[in-house]
Amino acid sequence: MHQTSGRWRLGLGLSLLTVILWGVLPISLSIVLQGLDVYTLTWFRFLVSFCLLAGYLKLRGNLPTFSQLRSTSPKLVLIATIFLGINYILFVQGLAVTTPANAEVLIQLAPLLMGLGGLVIFKERYTLPQWIGISILSIGFVLFFHEQLSNLITAQSTYLFGSGLIVLAAITWSIYALAQKQLLQSLSSAHIMMIIYGGCALLFTLVANPKIIFTLNLLQSGMLIFCALNTLIAYGAFAEALEHWEASRVSAVLALAPVVTLLSSWFVSEVSPNLIPTEHFTLLGIVGAVLVVCGSTAIALGKRE
């Protein structure tokens, strides 16, 4: 099984970068979806990420060699590619009929499942402070997202259907993440992501409609480019974090993404109320946010036995 480098500070920094980028991503996607279908959006993100990463590796003379590719499990590559592609489609389709905050709440099942997978498959261990951190984190999420979770009970069928798609997206993402971590035995994180980006772009070429991109307005076009760059940088940072830190601890830090989403949603709604639905904060939600941060920190920084 893959073993981490032990450079936990670098792993923590890369995880935090991923949190910020993934936290603001649902808002950007919501804006783009006002003028673009989910398949073309997903195809564009993968294609741009593949071209930029392949070009960067080519300039550095660091493209994967034939011997490296031969030593890689084709089954794991296929699993990682297919499940990441499915994750993208399910998440964006669910986001289109719900809200950024709701989507980010439910997608937190993904790092939780990845963390549990790290405990079972990679034999990682939580210490007592980390288990306490999980309890604090869970209470924090219940408080912070009380209103959003209540909406799931009283929501219309379309809203519930979108929420179900996001839950499925979380499951597929956890499978992709664990497959990628095992692939680090034979390939670097950059090589893995280049292959996955290229494979996903190829898969969605058949259903994409590139002509629609030219009908987007300036804001939507800018957000589309940001979403593509977000894919490259965020997943690159995430993949590299798994090289230096345990999957269970990376997943703990990723739990902070909803906090970033809610704060970003509040800021955007204050600046431009008509752009996305307004998010309201309560005292209970603020207390929950503090507990989420404390719980994630306890899990991420808890010492090994």
Disulfide bonds with the S-S distance in Angstrom:
none
